[in-house]
Amino acid sequence: MPVPLYQAKAEFFRMLGHPVRIRVLELLQDGPTPVRDLLTAIEIEPSSLSQQLAVLRRSGIVTSTRTGSTVVYALAGGDVAELLRAARRILTEMLAGQNERLEGLLDAEPEAVR
């Protein structure tokens, strides 16, 4: 029996659910990037980065190519970059709404309590 689409989506978002993976995808939006540059930008242990890159590679969301001793990673498609941009827009709207609610609460608070 095939996996329902909602379950496949949940698994996809679970795969994205690690800060290092998100950071890697953000960095790869600028184009193919050698592992050494990812390590410099993210500042984690090489073994930890390797594990997270393996998850992204197995999922098919990134590709890797080797030239000599240099491994370069790239986004497998442009849709990933669009997903990250959409996430940024959604988060920006959510945070703006939270700020508006906070301001409303502060405005409703009596002067003496502040």
C-alpha positions in Angstrom: 0.0 0.0 0.0 1.5 3.4 -1.0 2.3 5.9 1.8 -0.4 8.6 2.0 0.8 12.0 0.8 0.3 13.6 4.2 2.6 11.0 5.8 5.2 11.5 3.1 5.1 15.3 3.7 5.5 14.7 7.5 8.5 12.6 6.8 9.9 15.2 4.5 9.5 18.0 7.2 11.0 15.6 9.8 14.0 15.2 7.6 14.3 19.0 7.5 13.9 19.2 11.3 17.5 19.8 12.2 19.2 23.2 12.5 22.4 22.1 10.8 20.4 20.7 7.8 18.5 23.9 7.5 21.7 26.0 7.7 23.4 23.8 5.0 20.4 24.3 2.7 20.5 28.0 3.3 24.2 28.1 2.4 23.7 26.0 -0.7 21.2 28.5 -2.0 24.2 30.6 -3.1 25.4 27.7 -5.2 27.5 24.6 -5.0 29.7 24.7 -1.9 32.8 22.6 -0.9 32.5 20.8 2.5 35.4 22.8 3.9 33.4 26.0 3.3 30.3 24.5 4.9 32.5 23.5 7.9 33.9 27.1 8.2 30.4 28.6 8.0 28.6 26.3 10.4 31.5 25.6 12.9 30.6 22.1 14.0 32.6 18.9 14.1 33.3 17.4 10.7 31.7 14.1 11.7 28.5 15.9 12.7 28.4 17.8 9.5 29.0 14.6 7.6 26.1 12.9 9.3 23.7 15.7 8.4 24.9 15.9 4.8 24.3 12.2 4.5 20.7 12.6 5.6 20.2 15.3 3.0 21.9 13.3 0.3 19.9 10.1 1.0 16.7 12.2 0.9 17.7 13.4 -2.6 17.5 17.1 -1.5 21.2 17.7 -2.2 23.7 16.2 -4.5 27.5 15.8 -4.1 30.4 15.6 -6.5 34.0 14.8 -5.8 36.9 16.4 -7.6 40.1 15.0 -6.2 39.9 15.3 -2.4 37.2 18.1 -2.6 33.6 17.2 -2.1 31.1 19.8 -3.3 27.4 19.9 -2.3 24.6 21.5 -4.2 20.8 21.7 -4.0 19.2 19.1 -6.1 16.5 21.6 -7.4 15.3 25.1 -7.1 12.2 24.2 -5.2 14.2 23.8 -2.0 15.3 27.4 -2.1 11.7 28.5 -2.7 10.6 26.4 0.3 13.2 28.1 2.5 12.1 31.6 1.2 8.4 30.6 2.0 9.5 29.5 5.5 11.2 32.9 6.1 8.0 34.7 4.9 5.8 32.6 7.2 8.1 33.1 10.2 8.4 36.9 9.6 4.6 37.1 9.6 4.3 35.0 12.7 6.9 37.1 14.6 5.2 40.3 13.4 1.9 39.1 14.8 3.6 38.2 18.1 5.1 41.7 18.3 1.7 43.3 17.6 0.2 41.2 20.4 3.0 42.1 22.8 2.6 45.8 22.0 -1.2 45.4 22.6 -0.6 43.8 25.9 1.8 46.5 27.0 -0.6 49.3 25.9 -3.4 47.7 27.9 -1.2 47.5 31.0 -1.7 50.3 33.6 1.2 52.8 33.9 1.8 52.0 37.5 2.5 48.3 36.8 5.2 49.1 34.2 
